[in-house]
Amino acid sequence: MPKLFLCVDPGGSQTKIIYQLPQDEKPRYLLMSPEVEEIKEDNLKRYLDRESKMSHPSPKRQAYLEVNNQTFVVGYFASKFDPEDRLSEVKYENALYKTLAAVGVIVEQNQLNPQKISLQLAVLLPWNEYEDRAKFYNKLKGYLNDFDFRGQSYSVELDKFICRPE
């Protein structure tokens, strides 16, 4: 089972991601826009039907996922939809979807099998949400087990988890 070593800082100005695959000699990085929006599945389908004839954007530029019957657009792609007020959301909730999107982008870009990934993860949370790290871990572990990224089904095993305050 391929291992993915991943560190995510789900910041408000940018999502900063450092990752390494077993064959890599040194870590790589990925930057994503910080937006996360929950949208209706119909809105996503309409958008994809209309746009798919014109382009084939990279997973980083068109990151979307479905988890627990909810659809989220993440990063740059979120700007294509009418934003909802997510200011009341605690940052760790958004960090869940940013982490899932990061996994999806890395797996797709590196052509890994999304059903056979072993993840070792480090996440930074704001100091005032650090006490919620157990909630974050429990939700993330469940989400990683069964989510879709860009229409592809994922089942990721979370082998190791470290959470630190920013």
C-alpha positions as CSV (number, residue, x, y, z in Angstrom):
1,M,0.0,0.0,0.0
2,P,1.6,3.3,-1.1
3,K,2.4,5.7,1.7
4,L,1.7,9.4,1.5
5,F,3.4,11.7,4.0
6,L,1.4,14.9,4.3
7,C,1.6,18.2,6.3
8,V,-1.3,20.7,5.9
9,D,-1.5,24.2,7.2
10,P,-5.1,25.2,6.3
11,G,-4.4,28.9,6.6
12,G,-6.8,31.7,5.9
13,S,-4.6,33.3,3.2
14,Q,-3.4,30.1,1.6
15,T,-3.5,26.3,2.2
16,K,0.1,25.3,2.5
17,I,0.8,21.6,1.8
18,I,4.1,19.7,2.1
19,Y,4.1,16.1,1.0
20,Q,6.4,13.2,0.1
21,L,5.8,9.9,-1.6
22,P,8.1,6.9,-0.9
23,Q,10.0,7.3,-4.2
24,D,10.7,11.0,-3.6
25,E,14.2,12.0,-2.5
26,K,12.9,15.2,-0.9
27,P,9.5,16.7,0.0
28,R,7.4,18.6,-2.5
29,Y,5.0,21.4,-1.8
30,L,1.6,22.5,-3.1
31,L,-0.2,25.8,-2.5
32,M,-4.0,26.2,-2.8
33,S,-6.4,29.1,-2.4
34,P,-8.0,29.0,1.0
35,E,-11.7,29.0,0.0
36,V,-14.1,26.2,0.8
37,E,-17.7,26.3,-0.2
38,E,-20.6,23.8,0.2
39,I,-22.7,23.7,-2.9
40,K,-25.6,21.8,-4.3
41,E,-24.7,18.7,-6.3
42,D,-26.9,20.0,-9.1
43,N,-25.0,23.2,-9.4
44,L,-21.7,21.3,-9.7
45,K,-23.2,19.0,-12.3
46,R,-24.5,21.9,-14.4
47,Y,-21.1,23.6,-14.2
48,L,-19.2,20.5,-15.2
49,D,-21.6,19.7,-18.1
50,R,-21.2,23.2,-19.4
51,E,-17.4,23.5,-19.0
52,S,-16.2,20.0,-19.7
53,K,-16.6,20.5,-23.4
54,M,-14.1,23.5,-23.3
55,S,-11.3,22.5,-20.9
56,H,-9.7,19.8,-18.7
57,P,-8.4,21.7,-15.7
58,S,-5.9,20.2,-13.3
59,P,-7.2,18.7,-10.0
60,K,-5.7,21.7,-8.2
61,R,-7.7,24.2,-10.2
62,Q,-10.9,22.1,-10.1
63,A,-10.9,20.5,-6.7
64,Y,-14.3,19.2,-5.6
65,L,-15.4,16.4,-3.3
66,E,-18.4,14.7,-1.9
67,V,-18.5,13.4,1.7
68,N,-21.5,12.5,3.8
69,N,-23.8,13.4,1.0
70,Q,-22.5,17.0,0.9
71,T,-20.6,18.5,-2.0
72,F,-17.7,20.9,-1.5
73,V,-15.6,22.9,-3.9
74,V,-12.1,23.8,-2.6
75,G,-9.5,26.3,-3.5
76,Y,-9.6,28.2,-6.7
77,F,-12.6,26.3,-7.9
78,A,-14.7,27.7,-5.1
79,S,-14.6,31.1,-6.7
80,K,-16.7,29.8,-9.6
81,F,-19.7,29.5,-7.4
82,D,-21.7,31.9,-5.3
83,P,-20.0,32.0,-1.9
84,E,-22.0,31.3,1.2
85,D,-21.1,32.8,4.6
86,R,-18.8,30.2,6.2
87,L,-17.3,32.7,8.7
88,S,-19.3,31.1,11.5
89,E,-17.6,27.7,10.7
90,V,-14.7,26.8,12.9
91,K,-11.5,26.6,11.0
92,Y,-11.0,22.9,11.7
93,E,-14.3,22.2,9.8
94,N,-12.8,23.9,6.7
95,A,-9.5,22.1,7.4
96,L,-11.2,18.8,7.0
97,Y,-12.3,19.5,3.4
98,K,-8.9,21.2,2.6
99,T,-7.1,18.0,3.8
100,L,-9.4,15.8,1.7
101,A,-8.8,18.0,-1.3
102,A,-5.0,17.9,-0.8
103,V,-5.1,14.1,-0.7
104,G,-7.2,14.0,-3.9
105,V,-5.0,16.5,-5.8
106,I,-1.8,14.6,-4.8
107,V,-3.2,11.2,-5.6
108,E,-4.6,12.3,-9.0
109,Q,-1.4,14.3,-10.0
110,N,0.8,11.3,-9.1
111,Q,-1.6,8.7,-10.6
112,L,-1.9,6.7,-7.4
113,N,-4.6,4.2,-6.6
114,P,-7.2,6.1,-4.5
115,Q,-8.3,2.8,-2.9
116,K,-4.9,1.9,-1.6
117,I,-3.3,4.8,0.2
118,S,-1.7,4.8,3.6
119,L,-1.6,8.3,5.0
120,Q,0.7,9.8,7.7
121,L,-0.6,13.3,8.4
122,A,0.4,16.4,10.3
123,V,-2.0,19.3,10.6
124,L,-1.7,22.8,12.1
125,L,-4.7,24.2,13.8
126,P,-5.2,27.7,15.3
127,W,-4.4,27.8,19.0
128,N,-8.0,28.6,19.9
129,E,-9.2,25.4,18.0
130,Y,-6.3,23.2,19.1
131,E,-8.5,21.7,21.8
132,D,-10.8,20.4,19.0
133,R,-8.1,18.2,17.6
134,A,-9.8,15.0,18.8
135,K,-13.0,16.0,17.0
136,F,-11.0,16.9,13.9
137,Y,-9.2,13.5,14.0
138,N,-12.4,11.5,14.4
139,K,-14.2,13.2,11.6
140,L,-11.2,13.1,9.3
141,K,-10.6,9.4,9.9
142,G,-14.3,8.7,9.0
143,Y,-14.2,11.0,5.9
144,L,-11.0,9.5,4.6
145,N,-12.5,6.1,4.7
146,D,-15.2,7.0,2.1
147,F,-15.2,10.2,0.0
148,D,-15.2,11.1,-3.6
149,F,-12.8,13.5,-5.2
150,R,-13.6,14.6,-8.8
151,G,-16.0,11.7,-9.2
152,Q,-13.5,9.1,-8.1
153,S,-14.1,7.0,-4.9
154,Y,-11.4,7.1,-2.3
155,S,-10.6,4.9,0.7
156,V,-7.6,6.2,2.6
157,E,-6.1,4.6,5.7
158,L,-4.9,7.1,8.3
159,D,-1.9,5.4,9.8
160,K,-0.4,8.3,11.8
161,F,-1.8,11.6,12.9
162,I,-0.1,14.6,14.5
163,C,-1.7,17.9,15.3
164,R,0.0,21.0,16.5
165,P,-1.1,24.5,17.2
166,E,-0.1,27.2,14.6
